[in-house]
Amino acid sequence: MSLDENLHYASLLEISTLIASGELSPLAITQYMLERIAKVDPALHSYLSVTAENALIEAEAAGKEIESGRYRGPLHGVPIAIKDLFHTKGVASTFGTLAYKDFVSDEDATIVRRLRASGAIILGRLHLHEGAFGEHHPALARCLNPWNKDYWPGGSSSGSGAATAAGLCFGSLGTDTGGSIRFPSAANGVTGLKPTWGRTSRYGVFPLAGSLDTIGPMTRDAADAAAMFSAFAGPDPLDPTSLSAAVPDYLGALDGILGARGFRIGVDETYLQAGVDSETTQAIGNAIEVFRQLDAILVPVKVPDRLDATSAQITITDVETAQFHKSVYEADKSRFGPQLAAAIERGFGYDPMAVSKAYIDRDRFKGELSRMFAGIDALISPVYPVTGIPYGRMDEFLSDLHRLLGYTSPFNVSGSPSITMPCGMASIGVPLGLQLIGPHLSEASLLKAAHAYQQATDWHTRRPNL
């Protein structure tokens, strides 16, 4: 594979193999990707900043290490990018808002440090909804969907989804508080892993709602996600909320097309169809049939009512967002865009009884979901109930958060892991996605099942024409 043969659309592991064999140097592929970003991204706005000089220095160092036999693993020398809310030493972390545009940390976030230790090359910082909430700041150009620029690329990790889909990095970091890995993964046709809450360190990461936030990889396929997740998952002494459970070999646990054999998938027909458009329902139905052919076991289930859990996620997010931003917001409200400002104001105004109810409802839903998972390995689910959201209708969807968040935010409330992957193409020319949602700490089995599905289908290999 030469540098002029759509190398930007190769998988992370394909690039890794070329680098490890000496057929491709980290410096050459980094230069190539920086040139592609300069050519393609002005029309997409997936990056807020490109750290070209640092990336070239890192790439040159990686090449020398590999040549001397000090190969670190599958991310060594591979160009990736990070959402612009991770602290990085000496580089501004804007959080997608004017309120923090001059913030520069004196240390890397734990996850950034671990990615650097794996040898990954960081190309730059990716666009996001302001403060990881609602919409892009009005002073910043909207990130666009590379499949159809009239459609929402998902959020808040909009840049992570768009850049990964558009061949502007080989993997990216996203965060998820109410759907922010899953929405852009589905909208852009990439594979995103939302881990169990606490599975990844949040040290050095701007929070939206600390008791809900989690961090995961967004990649071309499940094998790439496994490789990337392995580099940064696990406990962190700097984050007391991180889980102490041992980290398995996610990549090594994959079992090809056999990985779905005996995997018990919960199917709730009402949940899959009520209020969901027909193209999404049909695509997920087709995926269920693929899993059946892969010898997965389909188990009828009833998903607990999600209304109170969705309301709880909205309330908790507003309150915890207000708590984090309080001093900066009160010092100068003019630097905040309308969606984030409205959330902060709501957070200030909640009745304490409503807040306590939200946390009680969270625990109740978590318990109900745990009972459902007692008989299955994963629940198959839509990500959002429509084939795509036109940017011209964003206000409509943001005004009905229970509809938009109904398939995502309850599983932030429960802390459940999920993997999102493409399962079809809509008639309007945008990808369709599904989720597999599992019990706590089931990331390895979710990745294994998703990888098996992707060995039997080619939806994850489709690329936008850019």
N, C-alpha and C positions, 0 to 999 in steps of 0.2 A: 504494500500500500504506500503510494508516494504522497508527497505533500499537496498535490493538486487533484487528488481523487476523493473529494468530500471527506477528508480526514477529520474535519470538525464534527461530523456526525457519527464517528466511531464511538463505541462504548468505552467507558473508563478502563475496563479490563483489557480491551483490545489495545488501547494506547499503552497500558502498563506492560503488556507482553512485548510490544515493539521496543519499548524503552529498556526492559530487562534484557532483551536479546542483543541490544546494541544497534538495532536497525534504525532507531530513532533517538535523537538526543533530546533531553529536557529543554535545552536552549532552543533547538529548532522548532519544537512543537509550541513552545511558549511564544516565540516570535510570530509563528504562524497564527496562533489564536489572537494575539494582540492586533495583528493586521486585520483579521476578520472582524473583531470587535469594532475597530475604527471604520470599517466599511459598512457593516450591517447595523450596528446599534444606534447610530443617529436617528434611524427611523423607528426604533423600538423603545428606546429609553429603559432598557433593562438594568443598566449600570448607573449608579449615582457617581461613582468615581472609579477610575482604572488606575491601579498602582503599578504602572508599567515598569518603572525603574526598579522597584523592589522585586517584582516578579522575575525580571531578567537576572538580577543578582542571585536570587534563590535558585533559578534554573541552572545557571552556570555552576553554582556550588553543588547542586544535585548531580549534575553530569560528572563532575570530578569525583564525587563520592562513589558513584556507580562504577566508573572506570577503575577505581582502586579496589573494587570488591566489597565496598561497604553498602550493599543494597539493603534498604530498610523494609521493603515490602511493596504491595501492589499500588500504593499511592505515590511512591517515590518518583518525583519528576513529573507528575501529572498535574496539569493546570485545572484548578477549581476556582470557585468564587464564593463569597459569603454575604449574607444579608446584612444590610448596613445598621445593625444594632449590636454587633459583637465588638467589644472593645479590642482594639489592636494598638500595640505600643507605637506611639509616634504618629499615628494616622487618625484623622478625624472620624468619629463615629456619630453620624448625624441623627439617627433614629428616624430618618425621613421627615424631619421637621425643622423649621427655622429656630425653634427653641433650644436645640442642642447642636447647632451647626458648627460651633467652635469647640465642642468637647473633644479633647485628645487625652487618651489614657496613657499612663506610664507603664502599663503592662498588658499582656494579651489575656483575653478570656481563656479559661481552661480549655475549652474545646478548640479554640484557635491554636493554642500552644500544642495540643495533642496532634492536630493536623500538621502543624509544622514539624513536629517530631517524627511524623510518619513520612516526611519528605514531600508532602504536597506543595504545589506552587500556587500561591494565592494571586489571582489576576486582578481582583478589585472587589468593590463593595456594591451590592445589588439593591435595586429600588424596592421600596415597600410602601404600604399604606402608612400614613403618618402615625408614628407611635405604635405601629402594628395594629391600627384600628381603622375600620370604616372606609376610608378613601385616601388617595394621595393628597399631599398638601397642595393647595391651589397654586402655590408659587413654583411648584416642581412639575415638569411635564409628566403626564400620565404614562405609565408603562403600558405597552400595547401587546395584544395577543399575536404571536407570529403566524398563526394559522388564518386569522381574520381580524384585521386591526379595528373593526367596528365592535368587537366583542371583548368583554372583560377577561383579563388573563388570570383571574383569581386573585385573592389577597388573603392575608397581607403580604405573603411572600411572592408578590407579583413578579419581581425581577428574577427571583430564583427559578420560578417555573418557566418564564419566557426565555431566559438566557440558556437554560439547560436544553429546552426544546429547539432553540434556534441555532445550536452549535456554537455557542459563545463561551462555553466552559464544559468540562466533562463530568461535572457534578457540582452541587451547591448545597449550602446550608439554608434551611428554613426553620421557622418557629411556628408553633401552633397553640393557640389559646381557645379558639372556637371553630377552627377549620382552616387555619392559615398555611398548613402544608398540603392539606387534602384538596382544597379548592383549586389552587394553582396547578397541582399535579394533574387533576382531572381536566381542567380547562386547557392545559398545554400538552396533554398526552405524554406525561412523564410519570415515573414511578417515585412515590414519596412515602417515607416511613415516619409515622408519628409514634414515637416510643411511649412506653409506660411512663406516667409522671414520676420523675425522680431518677429515671434510668440514665439521664444525661445531666451533666453539671450545668447549672445556670450562673455560675460565678463569672462575672465580667460581661453580663448580657443585660441590656436595657430590658426591664420587664414591662409587659402590659398588665397582666394579673399574675402575680408570683405563684399563687396556689393552683394555677391552671396551666401556666406556660410549660411547654416542652420543646425540645430541639431535635431535628432529625435531618437525614440526607434526602436530597431530591436528585434523581439520576435518570439515566436512560432505561434502566431495567433493574430487576430485583437483585441480580448478582452484583451489579455495581453498588446498589444500596447496601448490601451485606458487607462489601469490602470497605466502603466508606464508614459505615456505622461501627465496624470493628475497631476503627482507628480512634474513636473518641467516646464510646459508651463506657459506663462504669462509674464507680464511686469517686468522689473528690473530697479530700479533707477540707477544701476551701468552701464547699457547699454542704452544710449540714443536712439539707433536705435530699441529697442524692442517696440513692439506694445502695446498700452494701452488697447486694447479691453478686455472685461471681458472673463474669462475662463469658459466654460461650464463644466458640469460633463460628461466627455467623456464616462466613463464606464457606468454610469447610463442611458445614452442616447441610449445604445444598445437595440435592440428590437427583438432579436432572429432571427428566419427565416423570420419574417415579416418586417425586416428592409429595404428590397429592394423594398417593395410595393410602386409604384408611383415614384420611383427614376428614373430620366430621364438621360439615358446614351446616349451620342453622339457616333455615329458609322460612321466613314469615311472609306469606304471599300478600297479606293485607299491607304490611309495612312496605313491601316492594312496589306496590301499585297505587295506594291511596294518595292522590295529589301529585303523582309522578307522571311526567309526560311519556307518551307511548314509545318513543325511540329509546329512551333510557331503560324503560321496563323491558323492551325487547332485547336490547343489548345485554342486560344482566341475565335475562332468561337464557340467552345463547351461551353466556359464560357458565351458567349453572350446568348446562348440558355438556360443555367441555369438561368441567370438573367431574361430572358423572362418568364420562368416558375415560377419565384418568383414574377411575376407581376411588374417587372420594365418596364419602358416605353423606347423603343429604338427609338432614334431620328436621322435621317440622318443629318450629318454635313459635313462641309468642313474645315479641319484644315488649318490655314494660312501657307503660305510658311515658312519653317523653316531654309532655308539655311543661310540667313543673321543673324538670331537669333543665330544659332550655331556658326557662325564666330564671332559674337559679344561676346559670352561667352568665346571663346578661347582667343580672344584679351584681354578682361577685366581680365581674369584669369592670363594671362602672365604678364600684367602690374601691377596688384595689388600684385601678388606674388613677382615680382622684388622689388616693393616698400617696402614690409615687410622685405625681406631678405637682402636688399642692404648692410647694414653695416657689417653683419656677413659674407656674401658671399665675399665681397671685402677684408675682413681681412684674410680669408683662404678658397679659393675655393676648396681645396683638400678634405674637409670634406663633400662635396656635391656629390651625385651620378649623373650619366649622364642625366637622364630624368629631374630632378628638375633643374640642372644647365642649361640645354638647355632652359627651360622655363624662367628662370631668365634672361639669355642672350637675349632671344627674347624680353622680357619685356623692357629691357634697350634700345632696338633698334627700337621700333615702331615709326613711323611718327606720330606726334600729330594729323594730319588730320585723320589717320586711327583710332586712339583712340576715337576722337570725333564722328566719324561715328558709332563706336561700341555702344556708349551710346545712340546715336540717334536711331539706329536700335533696341536697347533694348526697348526704349519707344514705338516705333512703333509696335513691336510685342506684347507688353503688351496690347496695345489698341486693336489690332486686335483680340487677344485671348479673351479679355473681351467681345467683341461683340459676339463671338462664344458662350461663356458661358451664354449669356443672355437667351438662350432657353433650357439649359440643366443643370443638377447637376454635371455631370462628363463626361470626355472623356475616353473611354477605349483605351488602347494603349499597344504595346509591350514595353519592356525595352531596349532590343538590338535586332538586326535583325537576330541573329543566335542562334542555340540551345545551343551552348557552344563554348568557345574559348580555344583551346589547348594552354598550356603554350609555346609550340614550335612555335606557330604562333603569339605570343604577339607583336613582332616587326611590323608584317604586320598590325595589327589592330591599333597600336599606330601611325603608319605612315599615317593612314587615319582616323583622328579624326572626320571628318564630318560624316563618316559612323557609327563609334562607338558611338558618342554622339548625333546622330540625334534625338533620341527619349527621351533624358533626358535633355541635356543642354538648349534647348529652354525654358524649364519650370523652370530652375534656373534664366534665363534672365527675365522671367515674374514674378518670385517670387511665382509661384503657388504651392499649396500643392498637394501631391499625396501619394497614398498607393500602395505598391507593395506586391503581394502575389502569392503563387504557384498556377498553373492552369493545371499542367500536368507533365509527365516525358518523356524526350527525349529517343530515341532508344539507345543513347550512355550511358544512365544511369545517367544523370544529370537532375535536375528539370528544368521546364519551368515556367516562371513568366509573369504576366501582371501588368499593372498599371491602377489605376483609378485616373485621374487628375482632380482637381476641381478648382473652383474660390477661390479667397482669403478667408481665414478663414472658409473654409468648412470642416475642419478636422473631426468634429463630424459626419457629414453626410457620409463622406468617410469611416470612421470607422464602422458606422452603416451598410452601404451597404456591406462592405467587410465581416463583421461578419455574415450577412445573407447568403452570398455566402458560407462561411465556415461552416455554419450549414447544407448546402445542398450538400457539397462535402467533400472529405477526403484528398485532396492533402496536406493540411497543417499538417496532422497527420503522413505523411510518414517520416521515419528517416533513416539516413545512418547506415549501419551495422558496428558499431565500438565497 
